[in-house]
Structures are given as structure tokens and as C-alpha cells.
């Protein structure tokens, strides 16, 4: 059986090393995305993955995704990770604030063969917007 945890680490390495052009080595071209991503209408598959992280990288050039732990069962890997970065560029129409952010994410990825074929994700967007000063403070 393939080591899908290692494949997930490699996907995060692509993000961290800003090597999104290599995404199709690890992610199926027609990957099914279940997370609501901030991409232009009609952007699907691996292109949605790449565009999401390109937008994040424009806003947070020092972007890092650090897996805290992974659990694998069969063809699926569940990862709890932290996304960190400094908001030094425009992000979703918001000019740079120079604020550091730390956001919790959960990824569930189903693999087929040696590629990610399906993704479910949860990102604590409320925490992100609070840290950028765009949302109500915690507990409000």
C-alpha cells in the first residue's frame, strides 16, 4: 500500500516551496474539490488548488503550511495543520496590513493510485479575518 501520509507531506512541500507548477505530479488534474475555495467561477480541479495557493502566496509571500498530525486509513489521509504567514500583499481585495496570521486547517484527501483524487477541507476563515482586522473580535 502506498504511503499516503508521505504524499500529503509532499503536497504541503509544494505549497511551502512555491512549486505549484508541479502540483499535477501529486494531484489528479480533475481532483474533486468539496471546500468552497476563493477562485474565479469555472476554475476546477488542480487549477483551483493552484489558484487558491497563488492568491494566498500573493497576500502572504512567507506562507507556510505545517502539518501538526496526520491519520491515514485506507485511501484517505486526515491532516490537522497550521497555516501561517504575514499579510504583506493584497488578499481578497484587502491591502497589506503587515499582520502575522496563524490559521487552523483540516484536510481530508482521498488518493487513487499515486495522486490526490478528492479533497474536503475546513479552514478557520473567521480566525483569519479576525487577525486581519476584518471580522468581529473573538467572543463578539
C-alpha positions as CSV (number, residue, x, y, z in Angstrom):
1,X,0.0,0.0,0.0
2,X,1.2,3.5,-0.8
3,X,2.3,5.8,2.0
4,X,-0.3,8.5,1.5
5,X,0.9,10.4,4.5
6,X,4.2,11.0,2.7
7,X,2.2,12.1,-0.4
8,X,0.4,14.6,1.8
9,X,3.7,15.9,3.1
10,X,4.9,16.3,-0.5
11,X,1.7,18.3,-1.4
12,X,2.4,20.7,1.6
13,X,6.0,21.0,0.5
14,X,4.8,22.1,-3.0
15,X,2.9,24.9,-1.3
16,X,5.7,25.8,1.1
17,X,8.3,25.8,-1.6
18,X,6.1,27.8,-4.0
19,X,6.3,25.0,-6.6
20,X,2.6,24.9,-7.6
21,X,3.5,24.3,-11.2
22,X,4.5,20.7,-10.1
23,X,1.1,20.1,-8.5
24,X,-0.1,17.6,-11.2
25,X,2.7,15.3,-10.1
26,X,0.8,14.7,-6.9
27,X,-2.8,15.9,-7.6
28,X,-5.1,14.5,-10.3
29,X,-5.9,17.0,-13.0
30,X,-9.6,16.5,-12.3
31,X,-9.4,16.3,-8.4
32,X,-12.8,16.7,-6.9
33,X,-12.9,19.7,-4.5
34,X,-15.5,19.9,-1.7
35,X,-14.2,23.0,0.0
36,X,-15.6,26.4,-1.1
37,X,-12.4,28.0,-2.5
38,X,-11.9,31.7,-3.4
39,X,-11.3,31.0,-7.1
40,X,-12.8,32.5,-10.2
41,X,-16.0,30.9,-11.4
42,X,-15.4,27.8,-13.6
43,X,-11.9,27.1,-12.0
44,X,-11.9,23.4,-11.1
45,X,-9.6,20.5,-10.4
46,X,-5.9,21.0,-9.8
47,X,-6.3,24.5,-11.3
48,X,-8.5,25.5,-8.3
49,X,-5.8,24.2,-5.9
50,X,-3.1,26.2,-7.7
51,X,-5.1,29.4,-8.0
52,X,-6.1,29.2,-4.3
53,X,-2.4,29.0,-3.1
54,X,-1.2,31.5,-5.7
55,X,-3.8,34.0,-4.2
56,X,-2.6,33.1,-0.7
57,X,1.0,33.5,-1.7
58,X,0.3,37.0,-3.2
59,X,-1.2,38.1,0.1
60,X,1.2,36.2,2.3
61,X,4.5,35.7,0.5
62,X,6.0,33.9,3.5
63,X,3.1,31.4,3.6
64,X,3.8,28.1,5.4
65,X,1.5,25.1,5.9
66,X,2.8,23.0,8.8
67,X,1.1,19.6,9.4
68,X,0.7,19.0,13.1
69,X,-0.6,15.4,12.8
70,X,-1.9,13.0,10.2
71,X,-4.0,9.9,10.3
72,X,-4.3,7.5,7.4
73,X,-6.9,4.9,6.8
74,X,-7.2,3.0,3.5
75,X,-7.0,5.6,0.7
76,X,-7.7,8.6,2.9
77,X,-5.4,10.9,4.9
78,X,-6.7,13.4,7.5
79,X,-4.4,16.2,8.4
80,X,-4.6,18.9,11.1
81,X,-2.3,21.7,10.1
82,X,-1.5,25.4,10.7
83,X,-1.2,28.0,8.0
84,X,1.0,30.9,8.9
85,X,2.1,34.0,7.1
86,X,2.5,37.8,7.1
87,X,-0.1,39.8,5.2
88,X,2.3,41.9,3.1
89,X,0.4,41.8,-0.2
90,X,-3.2,42.2,-1.4
91,X,-5.5,39.4,-0.4
92,X,-9.2,39.1,-1.5
93,X,-9.3,42.8,-2.1
94,X,-7.7,43.7,1.2
95,X,-4.5,45.7,1.1
96,X,-1.4,44.6,3.0
97,X,-1.7,45.1,6.8
98,X,1.7,43.6,7.7
99,X,-0.1,41.5,10.3
100,X,1.0,37.9,11.1
101,X,-1.7,35.3,10.9
102,X,-2.0,31.7,12.2
103,X,-5.0,29.7,11.0
104,X,-6.1,26.1,11.7
105,X,-6.9,23.9,8.8
106,X,-8.1,20.3,8.4
107,X,-7.6,18.5,5.1
108,X,-9.1,15.1,4.2
109,X,-7.7,13.7,1.0
110,X,-8.7,10.6,-0.9
111,X,-6.0,9.1,-3.1
112,X,-6.3,7.0,-6.2
113,X,-3.1,5.3,-7.2
114,X,-0.3,7.8,-6.5
115,X,-2.4,11.0,-6.8
116,X,-4.9,13.0,-4.7
117,X,-8.3,12.5,-6.3
118,X,-10.7,14.1,-3.8
119,X,-10.4,16.8,-1.1
120,X,-12.5,18.0,1.8
121,X,-11.2,20.9,3.7
122,X,-12.1,23.1,6.7
123,X,-10.2,26.4,7.2
124,X,-10.9,28.7,10.1
125,X,-11.6,31.7,7.9
126,X,-13.3,33.6,10.9
127,X,-9.9,33.5,12.7
128,X,-8.1,34.6,9.6
129,X,-10.4,37.6,9.1
130,X,-10.2,38.5,12.8
131,X,-6.4,38.5,12.7
132,X,-6.5,40.8,9.7
133,X,-9.0,43.1,11.5
134,X,-11.8,42.3,9.1
135,X,-14.1,40.4,11.4
136,X,-15.5,40.8,14.9
137,X,-13.1,40.1,17.7
138,X,-13.3,36.6,19.3
139,X,-16.3,36.2,21.5
140,X,-18.2,39.1,20.0
